[in-house]
Amino acid sequence: MPEFERHRGRVPAESAGKRLDQTLAKMFPDFSRSRLKTWIEAGLVEVNGQMWRPRDLLAGGENVVVHALHEPAVEVAPEPIPIDIVYEDEDLLVVDKPPGMVVHPGAGNPGGTLQNALLHYDERLATLPRAGLVHRLDKDTGGLLVVGRSLRAHTALVQAMASREIGRRYRAICQGSLISGATIDEPIGRHPVDRVRMAVVPGGRPAVTHYRIAERFAAHTLLDVKLQTGRTHQIRVHMMHIGHPLVGDPLYGGRLSVPPGASESLRAALHGFRRQALHAVKLSLTHPVSGEPFEWTSPLREDMTALLAQLRSG
């Protein structure tokens, strides 16, 4: 489990007009600017109780809290791990990640990750940040991820992701019977008590999730979800916030919902589903070099397909 150490400070008056990450590097010299920037983007820095961006400008006098995340340094080595490549050219890789695979090494997961596998697949990726990975999926969420295979492609893809020009759609099974689709526009930040979790919090980073009904069941709903932003655990947190957490979610799922009169096989399927019922089914983007539009799809994994079959039969 990650360990956090809280550091407090007040922004000096002479830092008025300066960037947040630049100022924090001077206020907390024990940490590098790049590490502080990572913590800011992860929602581990509060400025007057709110989440800011690294480039936001200070006025001076703000109260700052840094929740320093201490993780042992992990050397990322190539590992011969099979990966499902659904598209590749000189500049791009699109990978269909299985549930259960961690994307980046970290505390508790020093190896066996997608990043280790990518470094083995293409040694040139060692020259790129995080082996060219542009975004991530939670360990137990499967589906599509894009990798920049060249510096120009990676840079363009990171910019496209920040500009919300990369389309990402998900299928999710949530608890409860929803009546209609909607948009959830609620800020997300670190949970005020449990720093491992995320939550809808005042002053969090803007987060927008669009969802529509794909199929209804007695006490559950299959959703088609589109991300407008990409915050950590966004879909899981937003669905919990509106009272419809994802089936099987170990962090945000709450009490399992079993419909009255459910068959023994359905009960067993619901109790036996041990991960969040979430899959990244579609990825669309403009090729960062050729300018050609692309779209890829990924089928639901067998465990989600089996659960849906049980929900349909009752």
C-alpha positions in Angstrom: 0.0 0.0 0.0 1.4 3.4 -0.9 2.6 5.6 1.9 1.9 9.4 2.1 3.7 12.1 4.0 2.1 15.5 4.4 4.0 18.6 3.8 2.6 22.1 4.3 3.7 25.6 3.2 2.6 29.1 2.3 3.4 30.5 -1.1 5.8 33.5 -0.6 4.7 36.9 -2.0 7.6 37.0 -4.5 6.1 33.9 -6.2 3.1 35.9 -7.5 2.7 35.2 -11.2 4.8 32.1 -11.1 3.7 28.6 -12.1 2.7 26.2 -9.3 5.2 23.5 -10.2 8.0 26.0 -10.5 7.2 27.5 -7.1 6.8 24.2 -5.3 10.2 23.1 -6.5 11.6 26.0 -4.6 9.4 25.6 -1.6 10.1 21.8 -1.3 13.7 21.4 -2.6 13.8 17.8 -1.4 11.6 16.8 -4.3 12.3 17.3 -8.0 10.1 19.5 -10.1 9.1 16.5 -12.3 8.0 14.5 -9.2 6.1 17.5 -7.9 4.4 17.9 -11.3 3.4 14.2 -11.2 1.9 14.6 -7.8 0.0 17.8 -8.9 -1.5 15.9 -11.9 -2.4 13.0 -9.6 -4.4 15.2 -7.3 -1.9 14.9 -4.4 -1.3 18.7 -4.1 -3.9 21.0 -2.6 -3.8 24.8 -3.1 -6.2 26.5 -0.7 -8.0 23.2 -0.5 -8.4 22.8 -4.3 -6.7 20.8 -7.0 -4.6 22.9 -9.5 -2.7 22.2 -12.7 1.1 22.5 -12.8 0.9 25.5 -15.1 -1.6 27.5 -13.0 -0.3 30.9 -11.8 -0.1 31.8 -8.1 -1.0 35.1 -6.5 1.2 34.6 -3.4 0.0 33.7 0.1 -1.8 30.5 -0.9 -1.7 27.6 1.6 -0.2 24.5 0.0 -0.4 20.8 1.1 1.7 18.2 -0.6 0.7 14.6 0.0 4.1 13.2 -0.9 3.8 9.6 -2.3 6.8 7.5 -1.3 7.3 4.5 -3.6 10.6 2.7 -4.0 12.3 3.4 -7.3 11.6 0.6 -9.8 13.8 -0.1 -12.7 11.7 -1.1 -15.7 13.3 -4.0 -17.6 12.1 -5.7 -20.8 10.1 -8.9 -20.1 8.9 -11.5 -22.6 5.2 -11.2 -21.8 2.7 -11.9 -24.5 0.6 -8.8 -25.5 -2.3 -8.5 -28.0 -1.3 -6.0 -30.7 -4.3 -4.9 -32.7 -2.6 -2.4 -34.8 1.0 -1.2 -35.5 3.0 0.9 -37.8 6.2 2.9 -37.5 4.6 5.5 -35.2 1.8 3.7 -33.4 0.9 0.6 -31.4 -2.6 -0.2 -30.2 -2.7 -2.8 -27.5 -5.7 -4.8 -26.2 -4.8 -5.1 -22.5 -6.2 -8.1 -20.5 -7.8 -7.6 -17.1 -5.4 -8.3 -14.3 -2.4 -6.7 -16.0 -0.9 -3.6 -14.5 0.1 -0.9 -17.0 3.2 0.7 -15.2 5.5 -0.8 -12.6 5.2 0.5 -9.0 5.1 -0.5 -5.4 3.8 -4.0 -5.2 4.1 -4.5 -8.9 7.8 -4.3 -9.8 7.4 -6.4 -13.0 5.0 -8.3 -15.2 3.4 -5.0 -16.4 2.4 -3.8 -19.9 5.4 -1.4 -19.8 7.8 -4.3 -19.3 6.1 -6.2 -22.1 6.3 -3.2 -24.5 10.0 -2.8 -23.8 10.6 -6.4 -24.8 8.4 -6.0 -27.9 10.2 -3.0 -29.2 13.5 -1.9 -27.6 13.2 1.5 -29.2 10.4 2.3 -26.7 13.1 2.6 -24.0 13.9 6.1 -25.3 10.3 7.3 -24.8 8.5 8.3 -21.6 6.9 5.3 -20.0 7.7 3.2 -23.1 5.4 5.4 -25.2 2.2 4.8 -23.2 -0.1 7.8 -23.6 -2.8 6.8 -21.1 -3.6 4.0 -18.8 -6.2 1.6 -17.6 -6.7 0.3 -14.1 -5.3 -3.2 -13.4 -8.6 -5.0 -13.6 -10.0 -3.0 -16.5 -9.4 -4.6 -19.9 -9.4 -3.0 -23.4 -7.6 -0.7 -25.7 -4.5 1.5 -25.1 -2.5 3.6 -27.6 1.3 3.8 -27.6 3.4 6.4 -29.4 6.2 4.5 -31.0 8.2 7.5 -32.0 8.9 10.8 -30.2 6.9 12.9 -32.7 3.9 10.5 -32.4 4.1 10.3 -28.6 4.3 14.1 -28.3 1.3 14.6 -30.7 -0.7 11.9 -28.9 -0.1 13.4 -25.5 -1.3 16.7 -26.8 -4.3 15.2 -28.5 -5.3 13.4 -25.2 -4.9 16.7 -23.3 -7.1 18.4 -26.0 -9.7 15.7 -25.7 -9.3 14.7 -29.3 -8.9 10.9 -28.6 -12.2 9.1 -28.3 -12.6 6.4 -25.6 -15.7 4.4 -25.1 -16.4 1.8 -22.4 -18.9 -0.8 -21.5 -19.8 -1.1 -17.9 -22.2 -3.1 -15.8 -23.5 -1.0 -12.9 -25.8 -1.8 -9.9 -29.4 -0.6 -10.1 -31.8 -0.1 -12.9 -31.1 3.3 -14.6 -34.0 5.0 -16.5 -32.0 7.0 -19.0 -28.6 8.2 -20.0 -27.0 11.3 -18.6 -23.9 13.3 -18.2 -22.0 13.4 -14.9 -20.1 16.6 -14.4 -18.4 16.5 -11.0 -14.9 17.3 -10.0 -12.6 14.4 -8.9 -9.7 14.5 -6.4 -8.1 12.4 -3.8 -10.4 11.2 -1.0 -9.9 13.5 1.9 -9.2 10.6 4.3 -8.2 7.6 2.3 -5.5 8.9 -0.1 -5.5 5.6 -2.1 -9.1 6.3 -3.3 -10.5 9.0 -5.4 -13.8 10.9 -4.7 -16.0 13.7 -5.9 -14.6 16.6 -3.9 -15.0 20.4 -4.0 -11.9 21.8 -5.7 -11.1 18.6 -7.5 -10.1 18.5 -11.1 -13.0 18.8 -13.7 -14.3 15.4 -14.7 -17.1 14.7 -17.2 -18.6 11.3 -18.0 -21.3 10.7 -20.6 -23.3 7.5 -20.4 -26.3 6.0 -22.1 -28.3 2.8 -21.5 -27.2 -0.2 -23.6 -29.4 -2.8 -21.9 -31.5 -3.0 -18.7 -31.9 -5.9 -16.3 -33.9 -6.5 -13.1 -31.4 -4.8 -10.8 -28.5 -3.9 -13.1 -27.8 -1.9 -16.2 -25.3 -2.3 -19.0 -23.9 1.1 -20.0 -22.2 2.6 -23.0 -19.8 5.2 -21.4 -17.9 8.0 -23.1 -15.1 9.9 -21.4 -14.7 13.6 -22.0 -11.9 13.8 -19.4 -9.6 11.1 -18.0 -9.2 11.3 -14.3 -8.0 8.4 -12.2 -10.9 5.9 -11.6 -13.2 8.4 -13.2 -16.0 6.1 -14.4 -15.9 4.1 -11.1 -16.0 7.2 -8.9 -18.8 8.9 -10.9 -21.0 5.9 -11.0 -20.5 5.4 -7.2 -21.3 9.1 -6.7 -24.8 8.8 -8.4 -25.5 5.6 -6.4 -24.9 3.1 -9.2 -21.4 1.6 -8.6 -19.9 -0.9 -10.9 -20.5 -4.6 -10.3 -17.5 -6.2 -8.6 -15.6 -3.0 -7.9 -13.3 -3.7 -4.9 -12.8 0.0 -4.0 -16.1 1.7 -4.9 -18.6 -1.1 -5.3 -20.3 -1.1 -1.9 -22.8 -3.8 -1.0 -23.6 -6.2 -3.8 -27.1 -5.9 -5.3 -28.9 -9.2 -6.0 -32.4 -9.0 -7.6 -35.2 -10.6 -5.7 -36.0 -14.1 -7.1 -32.6 -14.4 -8.7 -31.6 -17.9 -9.8 -28.7 -19.6 -8.0 -26.6 -19.4 -11.1 -27.1 -15.6 -11.2 -26.3 -15.2 -7.5 -23.1 -17.3 -8.0 -22.2 -15.2 -11.0 -22.6 -11.9 -9.2 -20.8 -13.1 -6.1 -18.0 -14.6 -8.2 -17.3 -11.5 -10.3 -14.2 -10.1 -8.5 -13.2 -7.1 -10.6 -14.9 -3.9 -11.7 -17.2 -4.8 -14.7 -15.6 -2.3 -17.0 -14.0 -2.7 -20.5 -12.5 -0.2 -22.9 -14.3 -1.3 -26.1 -13.5 1.5 -28.6 -10.6 3.8 -29.3 -10.7 6.5 -32.0 -8.1 9.0 -33.0 -6.4 10.9 -35.9 -3.1 9.4 -36.8 -0.4 11.8 -35.4 1.7 11.6 -38.5 -0.5 10.7 -41.5 -3.6 12.6 -40.3 -5.7 9.6 -41.2 -8.7 8.8 -38.9 -8.6 5.4 -37.1 -11.0 3.5 -34.9 -10.5 0.2 -33.2 -12.8 -2.0 -31.1 -12.2 -4.7 -28.5 -14.7 -7.5 -27.6 -15.9 -7.9 -24.0 -13.9 -10.5 -22.0 -15.4 -13.9 -21.3 -16.2 -13.1 -17.7 -18.3 -10.0 -18.5 -20.0 -11.9 -21.4 -20.9 -14.7 -19.0 -22.2 -12.3 -16.4 -24.4 -10.6 -19.0 -25.8 -14.0 -20.1 -26.7 -14.7 -16.5 -28.3 -11.3 -16.0 -30.4 -11.8 -19.2 -31.6 -15.2 -18.0 -32.3 -14.0 -14.5 
